[in-house]
Amino acid sequence: MAETHKDYEHRVPITEAERIAVAAAKLATNDALNELMALFGVSRGNVESVERFKRDLMFVRDLREGSEKAKSRFYLTIVAMFAGAFAYGTIAWLRTVFVKN
């Protein structure tokens, strides 16, 4: 009896060659992922190592989001300063115009 392929509709029977190909692909993917994570100093089999890496990524995300907020606040401050200076200059100019008349 042939096992059905997991294509949600079970239309295609799976062959031994396909099983071998899927197993080889999974092994290659796991090996590549292990090597990639090892470059970051993470051992996928070590829960503490993975959790530490996740915390590091969350810290970097928080840092990025914080710097984006700081940048927008900086720009808002600059705009507010220019608007305030413009308003002050306009009021000073109006005072000089009305005092002369």
JOSUL-V207522 format. One record per residue. N is the residue number from 1. RES is the residue in one small letter. SS is DSSP state (h for helix, s for strand, l for the rest). PSI is psi in degrees with one decimal (NA if undefined). NEAR is the number of other ideal C-beta (glycine too) atoms within 12 Angstrom. Layout:
BEGIN
((N	RES	SS	PSI	NEAR) (N	RES	SS	PSI	NEAR))
END
This chain:
BEGIN
((1	m	l	128.2	5) (2	a	l	135.8	12) (3	e	l	143.3	14) (4	t	s	149.1	15) (5	h	l	146.1	17) (6	k	l	74.1	14) (7	d	l	20.7	11) (8	y	l	-24.9	8) (9	e	l	-2.9	8) (10	h	l	46.2	12) (11	r	l	-28.9	10) (12	v	l	121.3	14) (13	p	s	144.2	16) (14	i	l	139.2	20) (15	t	l	169.4	14) (16	e	h	-38.6	12) (17	a	h	-39.0	11) (18	e	h	-39.7	19) (19	r	h	-42.9	17) (20	i	h	-42.8	13) (21	a	h	-42.6	15) (22	v	h	-43.2	18) (23	a	h	-42.4	15) (24	a	h	-39.8	14) (25	a	h	-41.2	14) (26	k	h	-42.9	14) (27	l	h	-44.4	14) (28	a	h	-40.1	14) (29	t	h	-45.4	15) (30	n	h	-42.7	16) (31	d	h	-44.4	15) (32	a	h	-41.7	15) (33	l	h	-40.5	19) (34	n	h	-42.2	20) (35	e	h	-41.2	15) (36	l	h	-47.6	15) (37	m	h	-33.2	21) (38	a	h	-32.2	17) (39	l	h	-30.7	12) (40	f	l	3.2	19) (41	g	l	26.4	14) (42	v	l	130.9	24) (43	s	l	115.1	19) (44	r	l	-24.9	22) (45	g	l	-12.2	13) (46	n	l	111.3	15) (47	v	h	-40.4	12) (48	e	h	-40.8	13) (49	s	h	-42.6	19) (50	v	h	-43.5	20) (51	e	h	-40.2	15) (52	r	h	-41.8	18) (53	f	h	-41.8	23) (54	k	h	-41.5	17) (55	r	h	-39.0	15) (56	d	h	-43.4	17) (57	l	h	-39.5	16) (58	m	h	-37.8	14) (59	f	h	-44.0	14) (60	v	h	-40.4	15) (61	r	h	-46.4	14) (62	d	h	-40.9	14) (63	l	h	-44.6	14) (64	r	h	-46.4	14) (65	e	h	-38.5	14) (66	g	h	-40.5	14) (67	s	h	-33.4	14) (68	e	h	-40.3	14) (69	k	h	-42.2	14) (70	a	h	-39.1	14) (71	k	h	-45.2	14) (72	s	h	-36.8	14) (73	r	h	-37.6	14) (74	f	h	-47.1	14) (75	y	h	-39.7	14) (76	l	h	-39.4	14) (77	t	h	-43.4	14) (78	i	h	-44.7	14) (79	v	h	-43.0	14) (80	a	h	-38.3	14) (81	m	h	-45.1	14) (82	f	h	-39.4	14) (83	a	h	-42.3	14) (84	g	h	-42.9	14) (85	a	h	-40.7	14) (86	f	h	-43.5	14) (87	a	h	-43.3	14) (88	y	h	-44.3	14) (89	g	h	-39.2	14) (90	t	h	-44.2	14) (91	i	h	-43.1	14) (92	a	h	-40.6	14) (93	w	h	-43.1	14) (94	l	h	-36.6	14) (95	r	h	-43.8	13) (96	t	h	-34.2	12) (97	v	h	-44.7	11) (98	f	h	-26.2	10) (99	v	h	-35.9	9) (100	k	h	-30.9	8) (101	n	l	NA	7))
END
